[in-house]
């Protein structure tokens, strides 16, 4: 096996993508980061720009891209928060379809392994709990979140069809709620929202009554799971997330305590199609990838809060 690989990461300047770029460079690989900087930022990769094994290219995967000598592709390109993917829903669907076809074509031309970053959103508002990989989901095909949920479901379909039709070496990872440094501060997701509001002693805004549940994975754990899947011989679908489930209300209380904030909780109307519960069954990842999360929520939140404080002080 080739020890030093040429690895293309789409969405590499984004939240998870930037951590993945660094992890793969630390493992000794050459990394090409493709990003149109819609939700990604050059700040996230500023520590890599001068590294001789790193290259940044401003490119939108909806447009064709060709390059030789690529060994692996991690396809992470797509806005992941409702605020961003609903801003231009047609573009979101294009990224998950035309963009995915472009990357699958590139992988085929290079005879490269390719991994699709899918999402727990493919399960929609789940009717089984926790969610296993063989659950087909409960998704509204015509709702405000459909551009992302159905876009990612179609991306998975395309990956499996390229496997069946062209014997392409594919991987699919369903990523559950992830948090940590390099989160976009205005992305509208609960961890970043709550930390910013708590540090500013503003009202913590909870949509709904706060009883909806989520499971939060620290970004280093998520990245380790993604790399484990790429390096395995598995071409199947895997949940990667932390099964430690809690209510959104409990998360808000925890962040208030960790930041020593005077914030109070304010309840707002729950958005359409917002899932009531979300928890990954990671049995498959544990048994086949020998992966499970290592960072507990208090430790991960403390690191994230410190990072946000540093950003606010600049």
C-alpha positions as CSV (number, residue, x, y, z in Angstrom):
1,X,0.0,0.0,0.0
2,X,1.2,3.5,-0.9
3,X,2.3,5.1,2.4
4,X,2.2,8.8,1.3
5,X,-1.1,9.4,-0.5
6,X,-2.4,12.3,-2.6
7,X,-5.8,13.1,-0.9
8,X,-8.4,15.5,-2.2
9,X,-10.8,16.9,0.4
10,X,-13.8,18.9,-0.9
11,X,-15.2,21.3,1.7
12,X,-11.7,21.2,3.3
13,X,-11.9,24.8,4.6
14,X,-15.1,24.0,6.5
15,X,-15.6,23.0,10.1
16,X,-15.0,19.2,9.9
17,X,-13.0,19.5,6.7
18,X,-10.3,21.7,8.1
19,X,-9.8,19.3,11.0
20,X,-9.6,16.4,8.5
21,X,-7.0,18.2,6.4
22,X,-4.8,18.7,9.4
23,X,-5.2,15.1,10.6
24,X,-4.2,13.7,7.2
25,X,-1.2,16.0,6.9
26,X,-0.1,15.0,10.4
27,X,-0.3,11.4,9.1
28,X,2.2,12.3,6.4
29,X,-0.1,12.7,3.3
30,X,-0.4,15.4,0.6
31,X,-3.7,17.2,0.9
32,X,-5.5,19.2,-1.8
33,X,-8.3,21.2,-0.3
34,X,-11.1,22.2,-2.6
35,X,-13.5,24.8,-1.3
36,X,-15.7,27.6,-2.6
37,X,-15.6,29.3,0.8
38,X,-19.4,29.6,1.0
39,X,-19.4,28.4,4.6
40,X,-15.7,27.5,4.8
41,X,-13.1,30.0,5.7
42,X,-9.4,30.4,5.0
43,X,-9.0,31.1,8.7
44,X,-9.8,27.5,9.4
45,X,-6.8,26.4,7.3
46,X,-4.4,29.3,8.1
47,X,-2.2,26.9,10.0
48,X,-1.8,24.7,6.9
49,X,-1.3,27.2,4.1
50,X,2.5,27.3,4.3
51,X,2.8,23.5,4.7
52,X,4.5,22.0,1.6
53,X,2.1,19.1,1.7
54,X,-1.0,21.3,1.6
55,X,-2.6,23.0,-1.4
56,X,-5.8,25.2,-1.4
57,X,-7.9,25.6,-4.5
58,X,-11.0,27.8,-4.6
59,X,-13.5,25.7,-6.5
60,X,-17.2,24.8,-6.5
61,X,-17.7,21.1,-7.1
62,X,-20.9,21.8,-9.1
63,X,-18.4,22.8,-11.8
64,X,-16.2,20.0,-13.2
65,X,-12.8,19.5,-11.8
66,X,-10.0,17.2,-13.1
67,X,-6.7,16.3,-11.6
68,X,-4.4,13.3,-12.0
69,X,-2.7,11.1,-9.4
70,X,-5.4,11.3,-6.8
71,X,-5.5,8.3,-4.4
72,X,-8.4,9.2,-2.2
73,X,-11.3,11.7,-2.2
74,X,-13.2,12.8,0.9
75,X,-16.4,14.6,-0.3
76,X,-17.4,17.0,2.5
77,X,-18.6,19.9,0.3
78,X,-22.1,21.1,1.3
79,X,-23.4,23.6,3.8
80,X,-24.5,21.6,6.8
81,X,-26.6,24.0,9.0
82,X,-30.3,24.8,8.2
83,X,-29.6,28.5,8.1
84,X,-27.0,28.0,5.3
85,X,-28.5,25.1,3.3
86,X,-31.9,26.8,3.2
87,X,-30.5,30.1,2.0
88,X,-30.0,28.7,-1.5
89,X,-31.8,25.4,-1.5
90,X,-31.5,24.7,-5.2
91,X,-27.7,25.2,-5.0
92,X,-27.7,22.8,-2.0
93,X,-29.4,20.1,-4.1
94,X,-27.0,20.8,-7.0
95,X,-24.0,20.3,-4.7
96,X,-25.4,16.9,-3.5
97,X,-26.2,15.7,-7.0
98,X,-24.2,17.4,-9.8
99,X,-21.3,18.0,-7.4
100,X,-21.3,14.4,-6.2
101,X,-21.4,13.1,-9.8
102,X,-18.4,15.3,-10.6
103,X,-16.5,13.8,-7.7
104,X,-17.5,10.3,-8.5
105,X,-16.3,10.8,-12.1
106,X,-13.0,12.1,-10.8
107,X,-12.6,9.1,-8.5
108,X,-13.4,6.8,-11.4
109,X,-10.8,8.5,-13.7
110,X,-8.2,8.2,-11.0
111,X,-9.3,4.7,-9.8
112,X,-9.4,6.4,-6.4
113,X,-11.2,5.5,-3.2
114,X,-14.0,8.0,-2.4
115,X,-15.9,8.8,0.8
116,X,-19.2,10.6,1.0
117,X,-19.9,12.7,4.1
118,X,-23.6,12.0,4.6
119,X,-25.6,12.9,7.6
120,X,-27.9,11.8,10.3
121,X,-30.5,14.0,8.6
122,X,-31.1,11.1,6.2
123,X,-33.1,9.6,9.0
124,X,-35.4,12.7,9.1
125,X,-37.7,12.8,12.2
126,X,-37.0,9.1,13.2
127,X,-39.7,6.7,14.2
128,X,-37.1,4.2,15.6
129,X,-34.6,5.0,18.3
130,X,-31.6,4.9,18.4
131,X,-31.0,5.0,14.6
132,X,-29.3,2.0,12.9
133,X,-27.8,2.1,9.5
134,X,-30.6,-0.1,8.1
135,X,-33.3,2.3,9.1
136,X,-34.7,4.0,5.9
137,X,-35.8,7.2,7.7
138,X,-38.8,9.4,7.9
139,X,-38.1,12.4,5.7
140,X,-40.5,15.0,4.3
141,X,-39.6,15.2,0.6
142,X,-41.1,18.7,0.1
143,X,-40.3,20.5,3.3
144,X,-37.8,23.4,4.0
145,X,-35.1,20.9,5.1
146,X,-35.6,18.6,2.1
147,X,-32.9,20.2,0.0
148,X,-30.3,18.9,2.4
149,X,-32.0,15.7,3.7
150,X,-33.1,14.5,0.3
151,X,-29.9,15.9,-1.3
152,X,-27.8,13.7,1.0
153,X,-30.0,10.7,0.5
154,X,-29.6,11.1,-3.3
155,X,-25.8,11.4,-2.8
156,X,-25.9,8.0,-1.0
157,X,-27.9,6.5,-3.9
158,X,-25.4,7.8,-6.5
159,X,-22.5,6.4,-4.5
160,X,-24.1,2.9,-4.3
161,X,-25.0,3.0,-8.0
162,X,-21.4,3.9,-8.9
163,X,-20.3,0.9,-6.8
164,X,-22.7,-1.5,-8.4
165,X,-22.3,-0.2,-12.0
166,X,-18.6,0.7,-12.1
167,X,-17.3,-1.2,-9.0
168,X,-16.0,2.1,-7.6
169,X,-14.3,1.9,-4.2
170,X,-16.7,3.9,-2.1
171,X,-17.4,4.7,1.5
172,X,-20.5,6.5,3.1
173,X,-20.4,8.0,6.6
174,X,-23.5,9.3,8.3
175,X,-22.2,12.1,10.6
176,X,-24.3,13.0,13.7
177,X,-24.2,16.4,15.4
178,X,-20.5,17.4,15.7
179,X,-19.1,20.4,17.6
180,X,-15.7,21.9,18.3
181,X,-13.2,24.6,17.2
182,X,-13.7,26.1,13.7
183,X,-17.5,25.9,14.0
184,X,-19.1,28.8,12.0
185,X,-20.2,31.1,14.8
186,X,-23.4,32.2,12.9
187,X,-24.5,28.8,11.7
188,X,-27.6,28.7,13.8
189,X,-26.8,25.3,15.4
190,X,-27.3,24.7,19.1
191,X,-23.8,24.3,20.4
192,X,-22.4,27.4,18.7
193,X,-25.6,29.4,19.4
194,X,-25.7,28.5,23.0
195,X,-22.0,29.2,23.7
196,X,-22.1,32.6,22.0
197,X,-25.2,33.6,23.8
198,X,-23.9,32.4,27.2
199,X,-20.6,34.1,26.8
200,X,-22.4,37.4,26.0
201,X,-24.9,36.8,28.9
202,X,-27.7,37.0,26.3
203,X,-30.9,34.9,26.5
204,X,-30.3,31.3,25.4
205,X,-32.9,30.7,22.6
206,X,-34.3,27.2,22.5
207,X,-36.6,26.3,19.6
208,X,-39.5,24.2,21.0
209,X,-39.8,23.2,24.6
210,X,-36.2,21.9,24.9
211,X,-37.2,18.2,25.3
212,X,-36.0,17.2,21.9
213,X,-32.8,15.2,22.1
214,X,-29.5,15.2,20.3
215,X,-26.2,13.4,20.6
216,X,-23.0,15.5,20.3
217,X,-19.7,14.3,19.0
218,X,-16.4,16.2,19.5
219,X,-14.8,17.0,16.1
220,X,-11.6,15.0,16.7
221,X,-13.7,11.9,17.4
222,X,-15.7,12.4,14.2
223,X,-12.6,12.9,12.1
224,X,-11.0,9.8,13.6
225,X,-14.1,7.8,12.7
226,X,-14.1,9.2,9.1
227,X,-10.4,8.3,8.6
228,X,-11.0,4.8,10.1
229,X,-13.7,4.1,7.6
230,X,-11.6,5.3,4.6
231,X,-8.7,3.1,5.8
232,X,-10.9,0.0,6.2
233,X,-12.0,-2.5,3.6
234,X,-15.6,-1.7,4.2
235,X,-17.6,0.0,1.5
236,X,-20.9,0.1,3.4
237,X,-22.7,2.9,5.3
238,X,-21.6,3.8,8.8
239,X,-23.0,6.0,11.6
240,X,-20.3,8.1,13.2
241,X,-21.4,10.0,16.3
242,X,-21.6,10.0,20.0
243,X,-24.5,7.9,21.5
244,X,-24.5,10.0,24.7
245,X,-28.0,11.5,24.2
246,X,-29.3,14.6,26.0
247,X,-32.1,17.1,25.7
248,X,-31.5,20.5,24.2
249,X,-32.6,22.0,27.5
250,X,-30.0,20.0,29.4
251,X,-27.3,21.2,26.9
252,X,-28.3,24.8,27.5
253,X,-28.1,24.4,31.3
254,X,-24.7,22.7,30.9
255,X,-23.3,25.5,28.8
256,X,-24.6,28.2,31.2
257,X,-22.8,26.4,34.0
258,X,-19.5,25.9,32.1
259,X,-19.4,29.5,31.1
260,X,-20.6,30.9,34.5
261,X,-23.2,32.9,32.5
262,X,-26.1,34.9,33.8
263,X,-28.1,34.0,30.6
264,X,-31.7,32.9,31.0
265,X,-33.5,30.4,28.7
266,X,-36.1,31.7,26.2
267,X,-38.3,29.3,24.3
268,X,-39.3,30.0,20.6
269,X,-41.4,28.1,18.1
270,X,-40.0,24.8,16.8
271,X,-39.1,25.0,13.1
272,X,-40.9,22.7,10.6
273,X,-39.6,19.1,10.4
274,X,-37.1,19.6,13.2
275,X,-36.4,16.0,14.5
276,X,-37.7,15.2,18.0
277,X,-34.9,12.8,18.8
278,X,-31.5,11.8,17.4
279,X,-29.1,9.2,18.7
280,X,-26.7,7.0,16.6
281,X,-26.4,3.2,17.1
282,X,-22.6,2.8,16.5
283,X,-22.5,-0.9,17.0
284,X,-21.3,-1.3,13.4
285,X,-18.5,1.2,13.7
286,X,-17.4,-0.4,17.0
287,X,-17.3,-3.9,15.7
288,X,-16.1,-3.3,12.1
289,X,-13.9,-0.2,12.4
290,X,-12.8,-0.6,16.0
291,X,-13.9,3.1,16.5
292,X,-15.9,4.8,19.2
293,X,-15.8,8.4,20.6
294,X,-13.3,9.1,23.4
295,X,-14.0,12.8,24.3
296,X,-16.8,13.3,26.8
297,X,-19.2,16.3,26.5
298,X,-17.8,18.3,29.4
299,X,-14.3,18.0,28.1
300,X,-15.2,18.8,24.5
301,X,-17.4,21.8,25.5
302,X,-14.7,23.2,27.6
303,X,-12.2,23.1,24.7
304,X,-14.8,24.6,22.4
305,X,-15.7,27.4,24.8
306,X,-12.0,28.3,25.2
307,X,-11.7,28.5,21.4
308,X,-14.8,30.7,21.0
309,X,-13.5,33.0,23.8
310,X,-10.2,33.3,21.9
311,X,-12.1,34.2,18.7
312,X,-14.2,36.9,20.5
313,X,-11.1,38.5,22.1
314,X,-9.4,39.1,18.8
